[in-house]
Amino acid sequence: MPKAVQTDGFFKLAGQFAANGWKLLQGKLRGYARSAALLRDSQPLQIRPSVSRMLRGRLGVMLDHTACANGKDGRTAPNGPIGSRFDEGTETLPSPTYDDRKLIETIRAETERCNRNNITRTEAYWRIYSEHPELHWAFLAHMVSRNGGWAMTDLRGELLARMITPAQSERMFQFLERANALIFGDAYPQLLLYAEAKKRGTGLTRLLPHFHVSAFMTPLWEQFLKDRDPVPLTIGLIVNEQNYIEGRVVQNKTFREELLNTAAFHAYAWLQLTQVLLPYAPVTEPAAMDTGRHRVSAGNGGRTKPLPRLAGLILESFASLEERIGVGKKLYALLYGVPAVFKGVLAFAEATPHTGSRTDYWPHLFTGTRHDSSKPYVTKLKGNALLPGEEPFYSPKLTEAWPDQKIEEPQRYDWFCDKSGLAWFESVRPPFPLDMTNEAFFGLEKLEVAVLAAEMLE
């Protein structure tokens, strides 16, 4: 396509982007109104002050007896009781009984089996949540893992693949995959150990060190086994898992230099591709809502299936440990503190197998059928709907986009070396606004503008 035509197409889209400003504002206001309505029945997730004081006290005493070397950067393992407890076979880690060894081997094998890729991890989280719904973190992790899969396939989808190089795509995938796999490898044995403890009717926290679990988690699991209050445990797991990947992934020198500090990654954040979306409820009146007039054919006598709205948050800076933990807590409050959202997300998860493709939630805008990407990009989107005659955006399944990856053994050290992890044991309220439906459409429009701009500069 001649540059003049391409430039003309870009300015037409930019004009359309500006013209849609009022419509976008209206959509945002509707999102605010919808968020306010949902929050009327919401409740904060409470941590009892006595429990908060107890946990901080116990964890503080543990720190007073711990000497840590530069463990958080992922290069030097900490010294002292917490660090040495990871060294199996030493005197600091008591030898397990025969039965315990068999259980440890079984849990390790099951974790390895389920840690093949994002699909198997997401299914595993759902399976254990379905069997033990008191494990709030497992459901939260299931939904966040779905978002991780969507982010991975976006890299091979119709829009991003036109903007970034194959090398950039590979680095981003390796970053997402590494974080996804390490969190699963650390957290899933804890969930399986709890399931076994529940079956036996006795606590098994003594075995946590054999799975290299941070000492931070021991009092949290002990408290949960005592009172079955899921809020402190879930917040503790959020804090633990984000600290677990901080030194091993986020502060990794290669990832920092080749990805997190690059212009491409900052553009990724600016385009709001770090949205965490929770499909939560059907649109009952499509013509009146900002999801447009589209419904999915149910293939059942002409009846149709309404499309879900999206709740969620935007993670502005993945490089910030504090922001990741804060967003995790807010997502937890959004999922479990807003009854209509919980009911809608649960219904979506029960009815929708995770494939990694964004067709999972919006098949009116996305398709698993590959298009011819050799031609210059042509605008497809107008507001919240496709232009007449345009095909949906290509969004592949994860198994079609990326092969399984070999999981390298993570560095063994305990991140729990200072009191920063103690500050998070506070009650949390659901965020406002929480409806992200309009922002999701707006993000797609921004991405189209970015694609055309990138093609103009080639």
Salt bridges, closest charged atoms under 4 A:
ASP8 OD2 - LYS12 NZ 3.52
ASP73 OD2 - ARG75 NH2 2.93
GLU88 OE2 - ARG108 NH2 2.64
GLU88 OE1 - HIS210 ND1 3.85
GLU88 OE2 - HIS212 NE2 3.77
ASP100 OD2 - ARG206 NH2 3.00
GLU110 OE2 - ARG113 NH2 2.81
GLU134 OE2 - LYS198 NZ 2.83
ASP154 OD2 - ARG358 NH2 2.69
GLU158 OE1 - HIS371 NE2 3.49
GLU158 OE2 - LYS380 NZ 2.76
GLU177 OE2 - ARG121 NH2 2.56
GLU196 OE1 - LYS199 NZ 3.42
GLU196 OE2 - ARG200 NE 2.83
GLU222 OE1 - ARG58 NH1 2.78
ASP227 OD2 - ARG48 NH2 3.28
ASP229 OD2 - ARG48 NH1 3.41
GLU246 OE1 - ARG324 NH2 2.75
ASP290 OD1 - ARG34 NH1 3.83
ASP360 OD2 - HIS354 ND1 3.72
GLU391 OE1 - HIS371 ND1 3.14
ASP404 OD2 - ARG116 NH2 3.13
GLU409 OE2 - ARG412 NH2 2.60
ASP418 OD2 - LYS72 NZ 3.23
GLU426 OE2 - ARG56 NH2 3.85
ASP435 OD2 - ARG34 NH1 3.40
GLU439 OE2 - LYS28 NZ 2.77
GLU455 OE2 - ARG162 NH1 2.85
